[in-house]
Amino acid sequence: MRRFSVIALALSFLAGGSGLADTAQIRVLSYNLGLLQLGGEDYVPDVAKRSAAAPKIVTALATAKQIDVLMLQEVWKEAVAKSLIKELESAGYSIFRSGPEEDFFKLGTGILMAFQKKTLPLGEKSARAIPFKSKGFADSFTHKGFAAATVSVVGKKDLQFEAITSHLLVL
């Protein structure tokens, strides 16, 4: 079974209702990479192959489609995160990886957000992780919650928006 959930949205945000001069089109991609592997068992087919291919494929797609905000779920392993970060930064993205990271007993949050620097510079303190207070059984083995960032649009005075993502269920 292949499990892909891709949502690509072109969003328009208006600031202060003063007309088209205050409008910006923001392209957003939210994608579940499906890289869940526990105890050497793949919960989605071909996790190792997909983990190796994901950084270049995701970056190529984001670049080709001129994605401004990329919100990825199931980036569980540090090695995959580092590869994604390297590729996305080389393509001009700022990265926020919400923590805490994976430890012996728990997976990390699995969330990685990327923002195109030319249009949406990410301020140092604008991104944050908001952990869930309670979790079901499977999710108790993760550090899940929301990742959020306040983002300003380059060239649009006082135009900001909140980018918020989460990965709600593990199994």
C-alpha positions in Angstrom: 0.0 0.0 0.0 1.4 3.4 -0.9 0.5 6.2 1.4 1.1 9.7 0.0 -0.7 12.7 1.2 0.2 15.8 -0.8 -1.6 19.1 -0.4 -0.4 22.0 -2.5 -2.1 25.3 -1.9 -1.8 28.7 -3.4 -2.9 31.1 -0.7 -3.6 34.8 -0.8 -3.3 36.9 2.3 -4.6 40.4 2.6 -3.2 42.9 5.1 -5.5 45.5 6.5 -8.0 45.1 3.6 -6.4 47.9 1.6 -6.5 46.2 -1.7 -4.3 44.4 -4.2 -1.1 46.2 -3.2 -1.2 44.3 0.1 -1.7 40.9 -1.4 0.9 38.1 -1.6 0.6 34.7 -3.1 2.2 32.0 -0.9 2.7 28.5 -2.3 2.5 25.8 0.5 3.3 22.1 0.3 2.4 19.8 3.2 3.7 16.3 2.7 3.9 13.1 4.8 7.1 11.4 3.8 5.9 8.1 5.2 9.2 7.1 6.8 8.0 5.3 9.9 10.3 2.5 11.0 10.3 1.0 14.5 12.5 -1.9 15.7 13.8 -2.5 12.1 10.2 -3.0 10.9 8.9 -0.7 8.1 5.4 0.6 8.8 5.3 2.0 5.3 7.0 0.2 2.3 10.6 0.7 1.4 11.5 3.2 4.2 15.3 2.9 3.6 15.0 3.5 -0.2 12.6 6.4 0.3 14.7 7.9 3.0 17.7 7.9 0.7 15.8 9.4 -2.2 13.6 11.9 -0.3 16.1 14.8 0.1 16.8 15.3 -3.6 13.2 14.5 -4.8 11.6 16.8 -2.2 14.0 19.6 -3.0 13.6 19.2 -6.8 9.8 19.3 -6.4 9.9 22.4 -4.1 12.2 24.2 -6.5 10.3 23.3 -9.7 6.9 24.3 -8.1 8.4 27.4 -6.5 7.1 26.3 -3.1 7.5 29.1 -0.4 6.5 27.0 2.7 7.3 23.3 2.9 5.9 21.4 5.9 7.1 17.8 6.1 6.0 15.0 8.4 7.6 11.7 9.4 11.2 13.0 9.2 12.0 10.8 12.1 15.7 9.9 11.7 18.5 12.5 12.3 20.4 11.3 9.2 17.4 11.9 6.9 16.8 15.3 8.5 20.4 16.3 7.9 20.3 15.3 4.3 17.0 17.2 3.8 18.4 20.3 5.5 21.5 20.2 3.4 19.6 19.9 0.1 16.9 22.5 1.0 19.4 25.0 2.3 21.4 24.7 -0.9 18.2 25.5 -2.8 17.7 28.7 -0.7 15.4 27.6 2.2 15.6 28.4 5.9 14.9 25.4 8.0 13.0 24.8 11.3 13.2 21.3 12.7 11.0 21.1 15.8 12.5 19.1 18.7 13.2 17.3 20.9 15.1 14.8 18.7 14.9 11.1 18.8 16.2 9.3 21.9 16.4 5.7 23.0 12.8 5.4 24.0 11.0 7.9 21.7 11.0 9.1 18.1 11.3 12.9 17.7 8.5 15.1 16.4 9.0 14.1 12.8 8.4 17.6 11.6 10.6 19.8 9.4 9.5 23.2 8.0 11.3 25.0 5.2 10.8 28.6 4.1 12.1 30.2 0.9 14.6 32.9 2.0 13.9 35.2 -1.0 10.2 35.6 -0.2 9.8 34.5 3.5 12.9 35.1 5.7 12.6 33.1 8.9 13.5 35.2 12.0 15.6 33.5 14.6 12.9 33.5 17.2 9.8 33.2 15.0 9.6 29.4 14.9 8.6 27.2 17.9 7.5 23.8 18.9 4.3 23.3 20.9 4.2 19.8 22.5 0.9 17.9 22.9 0.0 17.6 26.6 -1.6 14.1 26.3 -1.1 11.3 23.7 -2.6 8.0 22.9 -0.7 4.8 23.3 1.3 4.8 20.0 1.9 8.5 20.1 3.4 8.2 23.6 6.5 6.9 21.9 7.0 10.2 20.1 7.7 13.8 21.0 4.7 15.0 18.9 3.0 18.4 18.9 2.7 21.4 16.6 5.4 23.4 14.8 4.6 27.0 14.2 6.4 30.0 12.7 5.5 33.6 12.3 6.6 34.5 8.8 7.0 38.0 7.1 6.6 38.4 3.4 9.5 40.3 1.7 8.5 43.5 0.1 5.1 43.6 1.8 5.2 46.0 4.7 3.5 44.5 7.8 2.3 41.4 6.0 2.8 38.4 8.2 1.2 35.0 8.7 1.4 31.9 11.0 2.5 28.7 9.4 1.4 25.8 11.6 1.8 22.1 11.0 1.4 18.9 12.9 1.4 15.1 12.4 -1.5 13.9 14.3 -1.3 10.1 14.3 1.6 7.6 14.2 -0.4 4.4 13.6 
